Amino acid sequence: MPKPFIAEHLFEVNDNKKITVNEDHVIIDDYYKNYEDIVDFFDNLYVESWKMTDDSRNFIDYYDCRYKISNWFPREQQMQNRLADIHQQIHNLTGKTEIYVQKALEFNVFKHKRNTVSSNMQHHPHYDGGMFNYLTYIDPYCSGGTAIYENQEVPNKESQTLLVDISNYKLKHVIPSKPNRTIIFDGELLHGAYIEDNSVYYDNWRITQANLVVCK
């Protein structure tokens, strides 16, 4: 049975969130007020396949899916409240004042189909040139986080295989995931989802809100 919802009600920001500023990223803990309801929201949701070509390993080795809430007619004040800290923290990091965040909410939804995946096999390192990332960890399992690597040339083959051996990449650090934690960082940094224990996401789904922010 369909269940109607208003995006800015479900994804209302918590007044008691906690902000920590680090050298190359910002962490906002306890970001959403209705976190448990958001987790429940994803429990019985159909999610569409994401990056895949005819020779893709998607739906063979893993499920790499995407879900989007278009938020067609947002509650404007609540939307501004939701995005205020994102704007402010990116302004603090860059000094820029023209900061554009999409009103839609997009989610990466991932799960392994194999239970013998080496810890060297991680999500494809990549760049989001000219944009900032703000990610919110939704699932309650949160093994790993987001890896930041030393910048280097990367041939992007995400559509063929999301998982690559990262042995030849120099890992700078991992921004640790935590349920209901939002992180903000520059997309010009080489980065990728990082799972400490791949077996965690054999039985469970990794769900991350993933939005890009344009700055001018």
C-alpha positions in Angstrom: 0.0 0.0 0.0 1.4 3.4 -0.9 2.5 5.6 2.0 2.6 9.3 1.3 5.3 11.5 2.9 6.7 15.0 2.6 10.4 15.0 2.0 11.3 17.9 4.2 9.3 16.5 7.1 10.9 13.1 7.0 14.4 14.5 6.3 14.2 17.3 8.9 17.5 18.4 10.3 18.2 17.9 14.0 18.6 21.0 16.1 21.1 19.2 18.3 23.5 18.1 15.6 27.3 18.3 16.3 29.7 19.9 13.9 33.4 19.0 13.8 35.8 20.8 11.4 38.9 18.9 10.2 41.7 19.8 7.8 40.1 18.5 4.6 36.5 17.7 5.7 33.7 18.5 8.0 31.7 16.0 10.1 28.1 16.7 11.2 26.8 14.0 13.7 23.2 13.4 14.6 22.2 15.1 11.4 18.6 14.1 10.8 15.9 14.4 13.5 13.9 11.4 12.3 16.8 9.0 11.6 15.0 5.8 12.7 12.1 6.7 10.5 14.5 7.2 7.5 16.0 3.7 8.2 12.5 2.2 8.2 11.7 4.0 5.0 14.3 2.0 3.1 13.4 -1.4 4.6 10.8 -2.3 1.8 11.9 0.0 -1.0 12.5 -1.0 -4.6 15.8 0.6 -5.8 16.8 0.8 -9.4 20.1 -0.4 -10.9 22.7 2.3 -11.2 26.0 2.3 -13.3 26.1 -0.6 -15.6 27.0 -1.4 -19.2 26.4 -4.6 -21.1 29.6 -6.1 -19.6 29.0 -4.7 -16.1 29.5 -6.8 -13.0 26.5 -5.0 -11.4 23.8 -7.6 -10.4 26.4 -10.3 -10.8 29.0 -9.6 -8.1 27.1 -6.9 -6.3 24.0 -4.7 -6.4 24.8 -1.0 -7.1 21.6 0.9 -7.0 20.3 4.5 -6.9 17.2 6.0 -5.3 16.1 9.6 -5.8 13.5 11.7 -4.0 12.8 14.6 -6.4 11.3 16.8 -3.7 9.2 18.6 -6.3 7.5 21.2 -4.1 9.7 21.5 -1.0 8.7 23.2 2.2 11.0 26.1 1.5 11.8 27.1 5.0 12.5 23.6 6.1 14.6 23.0 3.0 16.7 26.1 3.8 17.1 24.9 7.3 18.2 21.5 6.0 20.8 23.0 3.8 22.0 25.9 5.9 24.9 24.1 7.6 26.0 22.7 4.2 26.1 26.2 2.8 27.9 27.6 5.8 30.6 24.9 6.1 31.4 25.0 2.3 31.6 28.8 2.6 34.0 28.4 5.5 36.1 26.0 3.5 36.2 27.9 0.3 35.2 31.5 1.0 32.8 31.3 -1.9 29.2 32.7 -1.6 27.5 31.2 -4.7 26.8 27.7 -3.4 24.1 25.6 -5.1 22.7 22.5 -3.5 20.1 20.4 -5.3 16.7 20.2 -3.6 16.4 16.5 -4.5 17.8 13.8 -2.2 19.8 11.0 -3.8 21.0 7.7 -2.3 23.6 5.1 -3.2 22.3 1.7 -2.2 24.9 -1.1 -2.3 25.2 -4.8 -1.4 27.7 -7.6 -2.1 26.4 -10.7 -3.8 29.6 -12.6 -2.8 30.8 -13.3 0.7 34.4 -13.7 0.0 35.5 -10.2 -1.1 39.0 -9.2 -0.2 39.4 -6.0 1.8 41.7 -4.7 -1.0 38.6 -4.6 -3.2 36.9 -1.3 -2.7 34.6 1.1 -4.5 36.3 2.7 -7.5 38.3 5.8 -6.5 37.1 8.8 -8.5 36.9 12.6 -8.7 33.8 14.9 -8.7 35.5 17.8 -10.5 34.5 21.3 -9.5 32.0 20.2 -6.9 31.8 19.4 -3.2 30.3 16.2 -1.8 28.0 16.0 1.1 27.3 12.4 2.2 25.1 11.1 5.0 25.5 7.6 6.2 22.0 6.1 6.5 22.4 2.4 7.3 23.0 1.4 10.9 25.9 -0.9 10.2 28.5 1.6 8.9 31.6 -0.5 8.4 34.4 1.8 7.0 33.5 5.2 5.6 34.9 7.3 2.8 38.5 6.9 1.7 40.6 9.9 0.7 43.5 9.0 -1.5 46.6 10.8 -2.8 45.5 12.4 -6.1 46.7 10.4 -9.2 45.4 9.7 -12.7 42.5 7.2 -12.6 40.9 5.5 -15.6 37.2 5.5 -14.7 35.6 2.1 -15.3 32.8 2.3 -12.7 30.2 1.3 -15.3 32.1 -2.0 -15.9 33.0 -2.8 -12.3 32.4 -0.7 -9.2 35.0 -2.8 -7.2 38.7 -2.4 -7.9 41.9 -3.5 -6.1 43.2 -0.4 -4.3 46.7 -1.8 -3.7 48.2 0.7 -6.2 46.5 3.7 -4.6 48.0 5.6 -1.7 45.4 5.9 1.0 45.6 9.2 3.0 42.9 8.4 5.5 39.4 7.2 5.9 36.6 9.5 7.1 34.8 7.0 9.4 31.2 6.3 8.8 28.6 6.4 11.6 24.8 6.2 11.5 23.2 9.6 10.8 26.6 11.2 10.2 27.0 13.8 7.4 30.4 14.6 5.9 31.5 17.4 3.5 34.6 17.4 1.4 36.0 18.7 -1.9 35.2 16.5 -4.9 38.6 17.4 -6.3 40.1 15.0 -3.8 40.4 11.4 -5.1 37.9 9.5 -3.0 35.6 6.5 -2.9 33.4 4.5 -0.5 35.5 2.3 1.8 34.2 -0.9 3.5 36.4 -2.2 6.4 34.7 -5.6 6.5 33.1 -6.5 3.2 31.1 -9.3 4.8 29.0 -6.8 6.7 27.4 -5.8 3.4 26.8 -9.3 2.2 23.9 -9.6 4.7 23.1 -5.9 4.9 22.7 -2.9 2.6 25.0 0.1 2.6 22.9 3.2 2.2 24.4 6.6 1.8 22.8 9.9 0.8 25.1 11.3 -1.8 24.6 14.9 -3.1 26.9 17.1 -5.1 27.3 20.9 -4.5 28.3 23.4 -7.1 30.3 26.4 -6.0 31.1 29.5 -8.0 
